[in-house]
Amino acid sequence: MYSDNTLTPKEAVRLCALGILSGNPLTYGELAQSVRHFVDRIQGPSLDVLGTSVELLKYEGLVDVIEKGGDHETLQVTEKGKSELHALLTANIRASESDLNKLIEALKFRFLHLLDCEDQHQQTELLVERTEMELARHIDLRQHFQGDSGFLLQWLDRDITELEARLDWLEKFRDTLSAN
């Protein structure tokens, strides 16, 4: 992890792999294909995220082979892997918008159900706060360039509208979690 307790690209892929395996055992090939499919669809193909090896997960004791078969060995997440999954799933997200943050946010929503209610609420609150900060930065920038004659204000207005809609959705989602 980075020093601010946020995930590196390889840890995001590790989160994805462990989360997928927490649902049910898969073969090495199925796991690799599932991770690649999800990551590529959210963030696009990236060499940064292809570095996590299933072999490394096995070596670290995060996954076990439950059925031998060469390339078709079946894997499952271990208790140590579940603990690692929890740590990765509850990590912070950097305040800035990036492809990596989009991937991490998608992974949080994909595997949020694996956390207990308190952790689900904390992670949702983290996403709300992050969006509030991003919105505040955009509004501040818009105010600073209020008299600008270029097209920046139009672009900022579009971004602000999107951020307000995301914040509204996240707050409603958080409230549904609190009601349960």
ZABAPA-937429 format. One record per residue (C-alpha): residue number from 1; x, y, z. Coordinates in nm, 3 decimals, decimal comma. Layout:
BEGIN
<NUM; <X; Y; Z>>
...
This chain:
BEGIN
<1; <0,000; 0,000; 0,000>>
<2; <0,098; 0,357; -0,045>>
<3; <0,185; 0,548; 0,273>>
<4; <-0,168; 0,697; 0,288>>
<5; <-0,320; 0,347; 0,314>>
<6; <-0,442; 0,348; -0,047>>
<7; <-0,400; 0,064; -0,290>>
<8; <-0,134; 0,028; -0,554>>
<9; <-0,241; -0,105; -0,896>>
<10; <-0,115; -0,454; -0,809>>
<11; <-0,308; -0,451; -0,481>>
<12; <-0,624; -0,357; -0,668>>
<13; <-0,577; -0,668; -0,883>>
<14; <-0,508; -0,871; -0,569>>
<15; <-0,835; -0,740; -0,423>>
<16; <-1,014; -0,841; -0,740>>
<17; <-0,867; -1,194; -0,740>>
<18; <-0,934; -1,259; -0,372>>
<19; <-1,284; -1,116; -0,397>>
<20; <-1,366; -1,334; -0,696>>
<21; <-1,234; -1,645; -0,520>>
<22; <-1,430; -1,564; -0,206>>
<23; <-1,746; -1,637; -0,404>>
<24; <-1,647; -1,986; -0,513>>
<25; <-1,339; -2,189; -0,607>>
<26; <-1,213; -2,146; -0,963>>
<27; <-0,939; -2,287; -1,178>>
<28; <-0,625; -2,083; -1,233>>
<29; <-0,736; -1,999; -1,588>>
<30; <-1,090; -1,903; -1,486>>
<31; <-0,956; -1,674; -1,215>>
<32; <-0,706; -1,505; -1,445>>
<33; <-0,971; -1,456; -1,714>>
<34; <-1,225; -1,318; -1,466>>
<35; <-0,976; -1,071; -1,315>>
<36; <-0,856; -0,955; -1,657>>
<37; <-1,212; -0,914; -1,785>>
<38; <-1,325; -0,702; -1,491>>
<39; <-1,014; -0,483; -1,476>>
<40; <-1,003; -0,428; -1,851>>
<41; <-1,371; -0,328; -1,865>>
<42; <-1,344; -0,077; -1,582>>
<43; <-1,004; 0,079; -1,642>>
<44; <-0,898; -0,045; -1,984>>
<45; <-0,599; -0,266; -2,059>>
<46; <-0,299; -0,176; -1,846>>
<47; <0,040; -0,333; -1,795>>
<48; <0,043; -0,199; -1,436>>
<49; <-0,226; -0,438; -1,325>>
<50; <-0,112; -0,755; -1,497>>
<51; <0,176; -0,814; -1,258>>
<52; <-0,010; -0,999; -0,982>>
<53; <0,048; -1,367; -1,020>>
<54; <-0,177; -1,636; -0,885>>
<55; <0,143; -1,819; -0,801>>
<56; <0,235; -1,534; -0,566>>
<57; <-0,105; -1,560; -0,396>>
<58; <-0,039; -1,932; -0,346>>
<59; <0,314; -1,870; -0,220>>
<60; <0,189; -1,614; 0,034>>
<61; <-0,077; -1,855; 0,159>>
<62; <-0,369; -1,641; 0,043>>
<63; <-0,511; -1,914; -0,181>>
<64; <-0,491; -2,293; -0,166>>
<65; <-0,509; -2,558; -0,434>>
<66; <-0,808; -2,776; -0,351>>
<67; <-0,792; -2,990; -0,664>>
<68; <-0,473; -3,070; -0,854>>
<69; <-0,474; -3,070; -1,229>>
<70; <-0,184; -2,879; -1,379>>
<71; <-0,325; -2,575; -1,556>>
<72; <-0,669; -2,675; -1,435>>
<73; <-0,599; -2,683; -1,062>>
<74; <-0,885; -2,544; -0,859>>
<75; <-0,814; -2,264; -0,613>>
<76; <-0,995; -2,127; -0,310>>
<77; <-0,923; -1,837; -0,077>>
<78; <-0,772; -1,923; 0,264>>
<79; <-0,846; -1,764; 0,601>>
<80; <-0,529; -1,558; 0,559>>
<81; <-0,659; -1,459; 0,215>>
<82; <-0,991; -1,352; 0,365>>
<83; <-0,806; -1,136; 0,615>>
<84; <-0,603; -0,980; 0,332>>
<85; <-0,923; -0,927; 0,131>>
<86; <-1,074; -0,739; 0,426>>
<87; <-0,765; -0,518; 0,458>>
<88; <-0,765; -0,438; 0,087>>
<89; <-1,139; -0,383; 0,073>>
<90; <-1,131; -0,138; 0,363>>
<91; <-0,831; 0,062; 0,238>>
<92; <-0,865; 0,433; 0,164>>
<93; <-0,915; 0,580; -0,181>>
<94; <-0,709; 0,875; -0,297>>
<95; <-0,898; 1,200; -0,335>>
<96; <-0,816; 1,249; -0,701>>
<97; <-0,999; 1,099; -0,996>>
<98; <-0,800; 0,841; -1,186>>
<99; <-0,849; 0,513; -1,368>>
<100; <-0,704; 0,333; -1,066>>
<101; <-0,950; 0,502; -0,829>>
<102; <-1,237; 0,414; -1,061>>
<103; <-1,123; 0,051; -1,051>>
<104; <-1,091; 0,053; -0,672>>
<105; <-1,435; 0,210; -0,631>>
<106; <-1,587; -0,051; -0,864>>
<107; <-1,414; -0,327; -0,666>>
<108; <-1,549; -0,186; -0,341>>
<109; <-1,903; -0,200; -0,480>>
<110; <-1,848; -0,544; -0,632>>
<111; <-1,734; -0,694; -0,301>>
<112; <-1,897; -0,462; -0,043>>
<113; <-2,143; -0,738; 0,046>>
<114; <-1,851; -0,940; 0,186>>
<115; <-1,804; -0,688; 0,468>>
<116; <-2,011; -0,663; 0,784>>
<117; <-2,268; -0,384; 0,811>>
<118; <-2,040; -0,147; 1,001>>
<119; <-1,759; -0,181; 0,748>>
<120; <-2,006; -0,140; 0,461>>
<121; <-2,125; 0,185; 0,612>>
<122; <-1,768; 0,309; 0,673>>
<123; <-1,667; 0,235; 0,314>>
<124; <-1,974; 0,407; 0,177>>
<125; <-1,905; 0,708; 0,399>>
<126; <-1,549; 0,713; 0,263>>
<127; <-1,688; 0,730; -0,091>>
<128; <-1,931; 1,008; 0,006>>
<129; <-1,654; 1,214; 0,165>>
<130; <-1,424; 1,163; -0,133>>
<131; <-1,696; 1,284; -0,371>>
<132; <-1,774; 1,583; -0,149>>
<133; <-1,407; 1,686; -0,159>>
<134; <-1,390; 1,647; -0,536>>
<135; <-1,708; 1,856; -0,574>>
<136; <-1,572; 2,128; -0,344>>
<137; <-1,252; 2,148; -0,549>>
<138; <-1,447; 2,185; -0,871>>
<139; <-1,676; 2,453; -0,726>>
<140; <-1,376; 2,643; -0,593>>
<141; <-1,207; 2,627; -0,932>>
<142; <-1,525; 2,745; -1,103>>
<143; <-1,555; 3,041; -0,868>>
<144; <-1,193; 3,135; -0,931>>
<145; <-1,250; 3,146; -1,308>>
<146; <-1,600; 3,298; -1,292>>
<147; <-1,513; 3,578; -1,537>>
<148; <-1,316; 3,357; -1,780>>
<149; <-1,423; 3,387; -2,142>>
<150; <-1,308; 3,039; -2,250>>
<151; <-1,492; 2,709; -2,231>>
<152; <-1,359; 2,600; -1,893>>
<153; <-1,678; 2,704; -1,712>>
<154; <-1,891; 2,486; -1,938>>
<155; <-1,663; 2,190; -1,875>>
<156; <-1,664; 2,254; -1,500>>
<157; <-2,044; 2,290; -1,496>>
<158; <-2,074; 1,948; -1,662>>
<159; <-1,831; 1,796; -1,413>>
<160; <-2,006; 1,961; -1,118>>
<161; <-2,343; 1,828; -1,235>>
<162; <-2,198; 1,475; -1,262>>
<163; <-2,038; 1,500; -0,917>>
<164; <-2,363; 1,627; -0,761>>
<165; <-2,552; 1,335; -0,916>>
<166; <-2,288; 1,088; -0,792>>
<167; <-2,299; 1,239; -0,444>>
<168; <-2,679; 1,220; -0,437>>
<169; <-2,667; 0,854; -0,544>>
<170; <-2,399; 0,767; -0,288>>
<171; <-2,590; 0,936; -0,005>>
<172; <-2,906; 0,744; -0,097>>
<173; <-2,708; 0,421; -0,118>>
<174; <-2,550; 0,491; 0,223>>
<175; <-2,893; 0,558; 0,370>>
<176; <-3,028; 0,226; 0,239>>
<177; <-2,737; 0,049; 0,409>>
<178; <-2,810; 0,232; 0,734>>
<179; <-3,175; 0,128; 0,716>>
<180; <-3,081; -0,241; 0,702>>
